[in-house]
């Protein structure tokens, strides 16, 4: 292969990824010719996709051998909860009770509910703040007696720390509480986790080899979806292009071994880089040679929440631009927004005509 002339890719969450590639090739007589390859990478359990076979054949991709991993590894699901996210967390717990809790035992799973506070006043009231969550957990424990759910409180050292960069503080907090070989999954209470995800996390995170940053499916604004589909704020999220999008700008779902995070801290000290100044994904890319698995995962579906970007404008321009992209693309699809504009224009014309 000499070069790629044109490349087209379209992802459909219901079918897979469709590719059209125009390739410039040179034969054994050094004559150049152009071939078009049209491929479909379907959603499923294929170990090597069609596009993968083509890239391997062309020498653009190599298969990396991986150590053996099992689905029996214990996973610690860390859930950071801010003071205004109590009701959202109750929804999170109820969804997990339907999808995960009946399949997990105390030797394979532990949920760490972590109240994130930013003032000493919040810290003094955290036990009272946990009361509603404790009540919900007690109701779940009546049926799921095998579950382990623990409560923690983390006071951030500065009120300027945003939700986009709090991962390192949370991992620092649990470094002294968990073993170095602990498998962690850090997420947020807006997410619905389906039953097959945790086993996939156990297989995709490999100590000293690979970390996992799944790309979740983020819901569009419910009021816009409701214009064409029946939906309520507490309903489950359908995997449909009119209901949401795979948000590749978000890095708040992290599968990692504690030992790999400790090694990252050592590298940051060596290069005199502050962990709190960057996104943890960017730090792993820059400071380590670990494989980073970054792929859409339909078993992580995040309920809509507005993106507040002004809080991070001054502290981190990269995170600020990511936030702006999420705010722009996360409201609705372009066709849905276009329909609203057209309807508003027609309504304005009607009003002008009546006047």
C-alpha positions, -999 to 999 in steps of 0.1 A, spaced: 0 0 0 13 34 -9 -12 57 8 -48 62 18 -65 85 -7 -100 88 9 -115 74 40 -152 74 51 -165 60 83 -201 60 98 -211 44 131 -246 31 136 -252 19 172 -278 -6 160 -256 -23 133 -219 -14 135 -193 7 117 -194 11 79 -161 20 61 -153 30 25 -115 32 18 -99 44 -14 -63 29 -13 -34 36 -36 -16 3 -41 16 -7 -60 19 -41 -76 50 -63 -81 57 -44 -114 57 -11 -94 26 0 -112 2 22 -91 -35 15 -91 -65 24 -69 -88 0 -52 -119 8 -32 -127 -13 -2 -162 -12 14 -165 -29 48 -189 -34 77 -176 -40 112 -208 -54 129 -216 -51 166 -210 -85 182 -185 -109 197 -162 -112 166 -126 -114 179 -112 -99 147 -134 -77 125 -134 -74 88 -117 -40 90 -92 -55 114 -83 -83 90 -78 -57 62 -55 -36 84 -35 -66 95 -31 -77 59 -18 -43 49 6 -43 79 -10 -13 96 -20 -31 128 -5 -58 149 -21 -82 173 -7 -76 208 -5 -107 231 -22 -102 265 -18 -120 298 -45 -143 310 -73 -127 330 -105 -141 346 -140 -129 354 -135 -138 391 -114 -108 400 -129 -86 427 -139 -52 414 -143 -20 436 -169 3 421 -161 38 433 -190 62 431 -182 98 439 -213 117 449 -216 155 453 -241 170 478 -266 178 451 -266 143 437 -284 124 464 -317 116 444 -296 107 413 -277 82 434 -309 66 447 -319 61 410 -284 47 404 -288 22 432 -322 11 421 -310 5 386 -280 -16 398 -304 -36 420 -322 -46 388 -291 -53 366 -260 -61 387 -266 -69 424 -281 -103 419 -250 -115 400 -223 -101 423 -210 -115 456 -189 -100 484 -158 -118 471 -162 -103 436 -177 -69 441 -178 -39 465 -196 -6 461 -179 24 476 -203 53 480 -181 84 484 -195 117 494 -174 145 479 -175 177 501 -159 210 494 -165 228 527 -160 220 564 -197 226 570 -206 199 545 -181 176 562 -197 181 596 -231 171 581 -221 142 560 -235 115 584 -269 131 582 -265 135 545 -260 98 541 -293 89 559 -315 86 528 -289 65 510 -285 43 540 -322 37 540 -321 27 503 -292 4 509 -310 -12 538 -339 -20 516 -316 -36 490 -298 -56 517 -330 -73 528 -329 -92 495 -292 -89 485 -276 -101 517 -244 -110 499 -236 -74 489 -209 -52 504 -216 -14 503 -194 10 522 -196 47 530 -168 72 527 -163 110 528 -137 129 509 -130 166 516 -114 182 486 -85 205 494 -98 233 473 -133 244 461 -118 252 426 -114 215 419 -139 205 393 -158 173 386 -137 168 355 -104 166 373 -113 151 407 -102 115 397 -66 118 411 -79 131 445 -103 102 447 -77 76 438 -53 92 463 -80 89 490 -85 51 484 -48 44 480 -44 39 517 -77 20 521 -73 -6 493 -45 -31 483 -22 -23 455 -35 -51 433 -72 -39 437 -92 -35 405 -111 -2 404 -139 12 383 -145 49 388 -178 63 374 -206 88 383 -242 84 396 -258 96 363 -249 63 346 -270 31 341 -247 1 341 -260 -31 324 -255 -66 336 -226 -76 313 -204 -46 319 -184 -55 350 -172 -88 335 -160 -69 305 -142 -45 328 -125 -74 346 -113 -87 312 -102 -54 297 -82 -41 327 -48 -59 330 -24 -49 357 8 -33 344 -4 -38 308 -37 -21 300 -63 4 315 -98 9 303 -116 42 294 -150 31 280 -170 56 259 -205 57 274 -238 65 256 -250 99 268 -286 108 267 -299 139 249 -321 164 266 -352 145 277 -376 173 267 -362 172 231 -364 134 229 -400 136 242 -411 156 212 -409 124 191 -406 96 217 -424 87 249 -399 92 277 -397 103 313 -366 115 333 -365 83 353 -369 59 324 -342 37 310 -321 50 281 -327 33 248 -297 28 226 -310 48 196 -295 76 176 -325 99 184 -320 93 222 -283 100 226 -247 98 214 -214 81 223 -195 108 241 -158 105 232 -150 138 250 -157 124 285 -131 105 305 -150 100 338 -155 62 335 -122 46 344 -111 10 348 -77 7 365 -56 -12 389 -44 8 419 -8 -3 413 -9 13 379 -21 46 394 7 44 420 33 40 392 17 70 374 23 91 405 59 80 406 63 90 369 47 124 376 72 131 404 101 121 381 89 146 355 77 172 380 41 172 367 12 179 389 -15 151 388 -42 176 397 -35 198 367 -44 173 340 -70 148 330 -59 114 342 -63 100 307 -39 125 293 -14 117 321 -14 80 313 -9 88 276 20 111 283 38 94 312 33 57 307 36 30 280 5 11 291 -21 1 265 -52 23 268 -84 6 256 -108 34 245 -140 21 229 -178 27 228 -196 5 253 -234 2 250 -237 -11 286 -229 23 300 -257 48 295 -256 82 311 -287 103 319 -287 138 306 -272 166 327 -263 201 316 -226 208 311 -213 238 332 -181 249 314 -174 283 329 -161 268 362 -131 252 343 -124 280 318 -95 295 337 -79 263 351 -76 240 321 -81 251 285 -81 215 272 -108 204 296 -127 236 288 -128 229 251 -139 193 258 -167 206 279 -178 230 252 -179 201 227 -200 181 250 -224 209 257 -227 215 219 -232 179 208 -249 166 239 -281 186 237 -297 168 207 -289 156 172 -286 182 144 -318 170 128 -337 173 161 -324 209 166 -332 217 130 -368 206 135 -371 229 166 -357 258 146 -382 252 117 -411 249 140 -402 281 158 -399 299 125 -433 287 114 -448 297 148 -432 332 144 -447 336 109 -481 326 122 -479 351 150 -468 379 126 -497 370 102 -523 372 130 -508 405 142 
